[in-house]
Each structure stands twice: as structure tokens, then as C-alpha cells.
Amino acid sequence: MTLINSIVSIKSKRKLYGIIAAVITLLVPLFLMFFNHDNHLETDQSLCPFKMLTGFPCPGCGITKSLVYCYEGDLLKSLYYHILGPFVIVFCFVIIIVLTTELLTKREYFNALLYNKKLAYGLAIFLGAYHLIRIVYFVKNNSFDEVLRQSIWR
């Protein structure tokens, strides 16, 4: 019986961590939005370690800016910075609702959908193709000196 209780406890902790991660994902851009009085989002150096080292954006670069602009109501600018920004907001709210419901009712919902390999591979292929398009666009519109300026090697 203790093994079953510990497994349930581990699942509950994971769900709680998932809720906390989704809340933090929603709150950090909100915090940045309230303290972005001088429009630092467009002018400051990116905090992405990959971009700081290489000068090139990673697949997740722009997600935070996208969330901030989505919160401000500028959907076009949000989609410009990252196409998945508005979907991240929706996904976080859904995760908070589903995981909270699962914790309260002690039942599991959407496991077949959340742990679907085809969905995961499809999302990975979409993100890879989107990133490839972003890299081609980035290289086309930036010189080597501009790429270096966006890295720590300026």
C-alpha cells in the first residue's frame, strides 16, 4: 500500500509542479509588461543563452516578447516575435485548469492526448520547420556584423 501511496504522491507533486510552471510562464511576461515603460523589449539584448553565444535565435527565441505583446493586445506584433506565443497562453491556462481538476478529483483527463507521440512529433516537425524559416529570414536580413552585435562577441 505504501508503494501505491508514494506513486500517487509523486504524480500529485508532478501535477503541482506543472501548475507552478504554467503560472510562472504566464506571470513573467506580465511582470515585464508592467515594467516596460521605455520599450526595453525591442532594444535590450536577448537573455537567450543560445542567441548570446551564436547571435542566431533559438527555436524559443521571442516567446517572452510574444507573450508580452499578446497581453498588451497587439496580436500582430505577438505573432511577429513568435507564432506560438498566443498558443502558449492558451496552453498554460488549459494546463492549470486540467491539472487542478485532476488534483481535486483524483482522476486523470486527456492523458491519451497529452502523451500522444504523433502529436509530439507533429509539433516538433512544425517547430523545426518554423525555426528553419526564421533562420533563413534572419540570415537574409542581417549582415555578419549585425549577427555578432546580437551576440556577446561584439
C-alpha positions in Angstrom: 0.0 0.0 0.0 2.9 2.4 0.6 4.2 1.9 -2.9 0.8 2.9 -4.3 0.6 5.9 -2.0 4.1 7.0 -3.0 3.2 6.7 -6.7 0.1 8.8 -6.1 2.2 11.3 -4.2 4.8 11.5 -7.0 2.0 12.1 -9.6 0.5 14.8 -7.4 3.8 16.5 -7.0 4.4 16.5 -10.7 1.0 18.0 -11.3 1.6 20.7 -8.7 5.0 21.4 -10.4 3.2 21.6 -13.8 0.7 24.1 -12.3 3.5 26.2 -10.8 5.5 26.2 -14.1 2.4 27.3 -16.1 1.7 30.1 -13.6 5.3 31.3 -13.8 5.2 31.1 -17.6 2.2 33.4 -17.5 3.4 35.8 -14.8 7.0 36.6 -16.0 5.8 38.3 -19.2 3.1 40.0 -17.3 5.8 41.4 -14.9 7.9 42.5 -17.9 4.9 44.2 -19.4 4.3 46.3 -16.3 7.9 47.4 -16.1 8.4 48.0 -19.8 7.8 51.8 -19.7 10.6 52.8 -22.1 10.0 49.9 -24.6 13.1 48.0 -23.5 11.8 44.8 -25.0 12.7 45.9 -28.5 16.1 47.4 -27.7 17.6 45.3 -25.0 20.0 42.3 -25.5 18.2 39.0 -25.5 18.7 36.8 -22.5 18.7 33.6 -24.5 22.0 31.8 -23.9 22.0 30.4 -27.5 21.5 33.8 -29.0 24.1 35.3 -26.8 26.7 32.8 -27.8 25.9 32.5 -31.6 23.9 35.6 -32.5 21.3 33.4 -34.0 17.8 32.9 -32.5 16.9 29.5 -30.9 13.5 27.9 -31.6 12.1 29.5 -28.5 13.5 33.0 -29.0 10.9 35.7 -29.0 8.3 33.7 -27.0 8.5 36.0 -24.0 8.2 39.1 -26.1 5.3 37.5 -28.0 3.5 36.9 -24.7 4.1 40.5 -23.5 2.7 41.9 -26.8 -0.2 39.4 -26.6 -1.0 40.7 -23.1 -0.9 44.2 -24.4 -3.4 43.3 -27.1 -1.1 43.6 -30.1 -1.7 40.3 -31.7 0.3 41.0 -34.9 3.4 42.0 -33.0 2.9 39.0 -30.8 2.8 36.7 -33.9 5.8 38.5 -35.4 8.0 37.7 -32.4 6.9 34.1 -32.2 4.0 32.4 -33.9 3.3 30.1 -30.9 3.1 32.9 -28.3 -0.7 33.2 -28.1 -1.0 29.4 -28.1 1.4 29.2 -25.1 -1.0 31.4 -23.1 -4.0 29.2 -24.0 -2.0 26.1 -23.3 -0.9 27.3 -19.9 -4.5 28.2 -18.9 -5.7 24.8 -20.1 -2.9 23.0 -18.2 -3.7 25.0 -15.0 -7.4 24.1 -15.3 -6.8 20.4 -16.2 -4.1 19.7 -13.6 -6.0 21.5 -10.8 -9.1 19.5 -11.7 -7.1 16.3 -11.7 -5.7 17.1 -8.3 -9.1 17.9 -6.8 -11.0 14.9 -8.3 -8.1 12.4 -8.2 -8.9 11.4 -11.8 -6.8 11.8 -14.9 -8.1 13.5 -18.0 -6.6 14.0 -21.5 -3.7 11.6 -20.9 -4.2 10.0 -24.3 -3.9 13.4 -25.9 -1.1 14.8 -23.7 1.1 11.8 -24.1 0.4 11.2 -27.8 3.6 10.5 -29.8 2.0 11.6 -33.1 1.1 14.9 -31.6 4.5 15.4 -30.2 6.3 14.5 -33.4 3.9 16.8 -35.4 4.6 19.7 -33.0 8.4 19.0 -33.2 8.3 19.0 -37.1 6.2 22.2 -37.1 8.6 23.9 -34.7 11.6 22.7 -36.7 10.2 24.0 -40.0 9.2 27.3 -38.4 12.7 27.7 -36.9 14.3 26.9 -40.3 12.2 29.6 -41.9 13.1 32.0 -39.2 16.8 31.3 -39.6 16.7 31.8 -43.3 14.8 35.1 -42.9 17.2 36.1 -40.1 20.3 35.4 -42.3 18.8 37.1 -45.3 18.0 40.3 -43.3 21.1 40.6 -41.1 24.8 41.0 -42.0 27.6 39.1 -40.3 28.4 42.3 -38.2 24.7 42.5 -37.1 24.7 38.9 -36.0 27.9 39.5 -34.0 26.4 42.6 -32.4 23.5 40.4 -31.2 25.9 38.0 -29.5 28.3 38.6 -26.6 31.2 38.6 -29.1 30.7 42.2 -30.3 
